[in-house]
Amino acid sequence: MSAAPPVFLGSEVMEKHLHRASLLIPSLEAALANFSSGAEGGVVQPMRTVVPVQKYSGFLGVMPAYSAKDDALTTKLVTFYEHKKDSSVPSHQATVLLFDPRNGSLKAVMDGTVITAKRTAAVSAIATKFLMPADAEVLCILGAGVQAYSHYEIFTEQFSFKEVRIWNRTKENAVKFARSVKGPVQVCSSAQEAVTGADVIITVTMATTPILFGEWIKPGAHINAVGASRPDWRELDDEVMKNSVLYVDSREAALTESGDVILSRAEIFAELGEVVKGTKPALPEKTTVFKSLGIAIEDTVAAKFVYDSWSAGN
């Protein structure tokens, strides 16, 4: 008897079942803790494979993972094109394949763009819950793309900021962002203006050289550094990296893929999963950086969450 054909879950279905990124927080916290627990955590996740498409300044990434505790097996295929002349095409496009771990049959082909946006923002929110100062009032977002929207959505749901600021290299996109989201957002004319006095900073840019400088940062601020996912790209300068307590999603990935970590030679204090487990402390009284590269197990638990939710309704 042959296996049932895989289902295709497109962006509308993904949005329906992931209408709030915060739905992923419990399963992502467990997955991060399992990832940082080594073999006993039951997570098998090799480093992502990245294939350069040099003719067109692009990359293809392959990100497989298996979680024994979630009984979930996936791989994500993601393309990233840095300098697209056609701005109607997203810089990141992704597809997630969900397999039956019992026999290897393909269960679902899923739009991975929604998963990537939602799980990345949810992991940043987890880091911020542990690391932001207790009296945080000002949120600053550098960048105005897909990740800016997903981060704004979950951060304004999970936290109570009195002021939200945004800066983008193309100001028109920042203005469009401020007009399209639900709450008030101050559009800033420079990154420095946006950052000065901010308690929580999110960098979600396409920058390849630093756009955030240590001299601007309020002592005790927390930074979620989400862009600069290549070993020669930067969003944060050396002063930020060396004068902050550095947390990462994966030590191995950060030391291989993050230009901010590699080029600054900043010391990694802990993985976020170690903080979730309680084996390493959160230090919200310090200036902190969470360097987010995005790891495959995050896609795995998000894909399983959506598939299970979809299955329950069918």
C-alpha positions in Angstrom: 0.0 0.0 0.0 1.5 3.3 -1.1 1.7 6.3 1.2 -0.8 9.1 0.9 0.3 11.9 -1.4 1.8 14.9 0.4 -0.4 18.0 1.1 0.6 21.5 0.0 0.1 24.1 2.6 0.4 27.6 1.1 0.9 31.0 2.6 -2.8 31.5 3.3 -3.1 28.3 5.2 0.1 29.0 7.1 -1.1 32.4 8.1 -4.4 31.0 9.3 -2.7 28.5 11.6 0.1 30.8 12.6 -2.0 34.0 12.9 0.0 34.8 16.0 3.7 34.0 16.3 3.3 33.8 20.0 1.5 30.5 19.5 5.0 29.0 18.8 6.6 30.2 22.0 6.1 27.1 24.2 7.2 24.6 21.6 10.2 26.8 20.6 11.4 27.2 24.2 11.3 23.4 24.6 13.1 22.9 21.3 15.8 25.4 22.2 16.4 23.7 25.5 16.5 20.3 23.9 19.0 21.6 21.3 21.3 22.9 24.0 21.0 19.6 25.9 23.2 17.6 23.5 22.4 14.0 22.8 19.9 13.7 25.6 17.8 16.5 24.0 17.1 14.3 21.0 17.8 16.9 18.4 19.8 16.0 15.4 20.7 19.0 13.3 23.8 19.3 11.1 25.1 22.7 10.0 23.1 24.2 7.2 24.6 23.7 3.7 24.8 26.9 1.7 25.3 26.9 -2.1 26.4 30.2 -3.6 24.6 31.3 -6.8 27.4 33.7 -7.7 26.1 34.8 -11.1 23.0 36.3 -9.5 24.4 37.2 -6.0 22.2 34.6 -4.4 22.4 31.6 -2.1 20.5 28.3 -1.6 20.5 27.0 2.0 19.5 23.4 3.1 18.4 23.0 6.7 17.5 19.5 7.9 16.6 18.6 11.5 15.0 15.8 13.5 13.5 16.0 17.0 12.9 12.7 18.7 10.8 14.4 21.5 8.6 16.1 18.9 8.7 13.0 16.6 9.2 15.4 13.7 11.5 15.3 10.7 11.9 18.3 8.3 14.2 20.1 5.9 13.9 23.7 4.8 15.1 24.9 1.4 15.7 28.7 1.5 17.0 31.1 -1.1 18.5 34.4 -0.3 19.2 37.0 -2.9 21.0 40.1 -1.6 20.7 42.8 -4.3 17.5 42.2 -6.3 16.6 44.8 -8.8 13.0 43.4 -8.8 11.9 44.5 -5.4 8.5 42.7 -5.9 10.4 39.4 -5.2 11.3 38.8 -1.6 14.9 38.6 -0.6 14.2 35.3 1.2 12.0 32.5 -0.2 11.6 29.2 1.6 9.8 25.8 1.4 9.6 23.3 4.3 9.3 19.6 3.6 7.7 17.6 6.5 8.4 13.9 6.6 6.9 11.0 8.5 9.9 10.0 10.7 8.6 6.4 11.0 9.0 5.6 7.3 10.4 8.6 5.5 7.3 9.4 3.4 6.7 13.0 2.6 3.7 14.3 4.5 3.6 18.0 3.5 5.1 20.7 1.4 4.8 24.0 3.3 5.3 27.6 2.5 8.5 28.3 4.5 8.4 32.1 4.3 5.6 32.4 6.8 7.3 29.9 9.1 10.7 31.7 8.9 9.2 35.1 9.7 7.0 33.9 12.6 9.5 31.5 14.3 12.4 34.0 14.0 10.3 36.7 15.7 9.1 34.3 18.4 12.7 33.3 19.2 13.7 37.0 19.5 10.7 37.5 21.8 11.9 34.5 24.0 15.4 36.1 24.2 13.9 39.5 25.0 11.7 38.0 27.8 14.9 36.8 29.6 17.3 39.6 28.7 15.6 43.0 28.4 15.8 45.5 31.3 12.9 45.3 33.7 11.8 48.9 33.1 12.0 48.7 29.2 9.9 51.4 27.6 11.4 52.2 24.2 11.5 49.7 21.3 13.7 50.4 18.2 13.5 48.5 14.9 16.2 48.9 12.3 14.9 47.6 9.0 11.4 47.6 7.5 11.1 44.3 5.7 9.2 41.1 6.4 11.1 40.5 9.7 10.3 44.0 10.9 6.6 43.3 10.6 6.7 39.9 12.3 8.9 41.3 15.1 6.6 44.3 15.6 3.6 42.1 15.8 4.8 39.8 18.5 6.8 42.4 20.5 3.8 44.7 20.8 1.6 41.7 21.8 4.0 40.3 24.4 5.5 43.5 25.9 4.3 46.9 26.9 6.4 49.6 25.2 5.5 53.2 25.6 7.3 54.2 22.4 8.2 52.3 19.1 10.7 53.8 16.7 11.8 52.6 13.2 14.6 53.4 10.8 15.2 52.1 7.4 17.9 53.0 4.8 15.0 53.7 2.3 12.9 56.1 4.4 9.8 55.5 2.2 9.7 51.9 3.4 9.8 53.0 7.1 7.0 55.4 6.5 4.9 52.6 4.8 5.6 50.4 7.8 4.5 53.0 10.3 1.3 53.6 8.3 0.4 49.9 7.9 0.8 48.6 11.5 -1.8 49.0 14.2 0.0 51.2 16.8 1.9 54.5 16.7 5.4 54.2 15.3 7.9 57.1 15.1 9.9 57.2 11.8 13.5 58.3 12.5 15.7 60.0 10.0 18.9 58.1 11.1 19.8 54.9 12.9 21.4 56.9 15.6 18.2 58.9 16.3 16.3 55.6 16.5 18.7 53.9 18.8 19.5 56.6 21.2 17.8 55.9 24.5 16.2 52.7 23.3 15.8 49.8 25.8 15.3 47.0 23.2 16.8 47.2 19.7 16.0 44.8 16.8 18.2 44.8 13.7 16.5 43.2 10.7 18.5 44.6 7.8 20.2 43.6 4.7 23.4 45.4 5.9 26.8 43.9 5.1 28.7 46.5 7.1 27.8 47.8 10.6 24.7 50.0 11.0 24.6 49.9 14.8 27.4 51.4 16.8 28.3 50.9 20.5 28.6 54.6 21.3 24.9 55.1 20.6 23.6 52.3 22.9 22.1 52.9 26.3 23.8 50.9 29.0 21.7 47.9 29.9 19.9 47.8 26.5 19.1 44.5 24.9 19.8 43.9 21.2 18.3 41.2 18.9 20.6 41.0 15.9 18.8 39.1 13.2 20.4 40.1 9.9 24.0 39.6 8.7 23.7 35.8 8.3 27.0 35.4 6.4 30.5 35.1 7.8 31.6 38.4 6.1 28.5 40.5 6.8 28.0 42.8 9.8 25.2 44.7 11.4 26.9 45.5 14.8 30.3 47.1 15.2 33.1 45.7 17.4 32.2 48.0 20.3 28.7 46.6 20.5 29.9 43.0 20.3 32.8 43.3 22.8 31.0 45.4 25.4 27.9 43.2 25.6 27.1 39.8 27.0 26.6 37.7 23.9 23.9 35.0 23.6 23.4 32.9 20.5 20.9 30.3 19.2 23.8 27.9 18.3 27.5 28.3 19.2 28.5 26.2 16.2 26.5 28.2 13.8 27.5 31.5 15.2 31.2 30.6 15.0 30.8 29.5 11.4 28.1 31.8 9.9 27.9 35.1 11.9 30.2 37.9 10.7 29.3 39.9 13.8 30.7 37.1 16.0 33.6 35.9 13.8 35.0 39.3 12.8 34.7 40.9 16.3 36.1 37.8 18.0 33.5 38.4 20.7 33.2 35.7 23.4 29.9 33.8 23.4 28.5 33.6 26.9 25.6 31.2 26.4 23.1 29.6 24.0 19.5 30.8 24.5 18.5 27.2 25.1 20.9 27.1 28.1 19.1 30.2 29.5 15.7 28.5 29.0 17.0 25.4 30.8 18.4 27.4 33.6 22.0 26.1 33.2 23.3 29.6 32.2 21.9 32.9 33.7 20.1 35.6 32.0 21.8 39.0 32.8 19.1 41.6 32.1 21.0 44.2 34.2 23.8 44.1 31.6 23.9 45.2 28.0 23.1 42.1 26.0 23.1 40.9 22.4 21.2 37.9 21.1 22.7 36.9 17.8 19.9 35.1 15.9 20.9 33.0 12.9 17.9 30.8 12.9 18.3 27.1 13.3 16.6 24.2 11.6 14.9 22.8 14.7 12.9 26.0 15.0 11.5 25.3 11.5 10.8 21.7 12.5 8.7 22.5 15.5 6.9 25.3 13.7 6.1 23.1 10.8 4.8 20.3 13.1 2.6 22.9 14.9 1.0 24.0 11.7 0.6 20.5 10.3 -1.0 19.3 13.5 -3.3 22.3 13.7 -4.3 21.8 10.0 -4.9 18.1 10.5 -7.1 18.7 13.5 -9.4 20.8 11.3 -9.5 18.3 8.5 
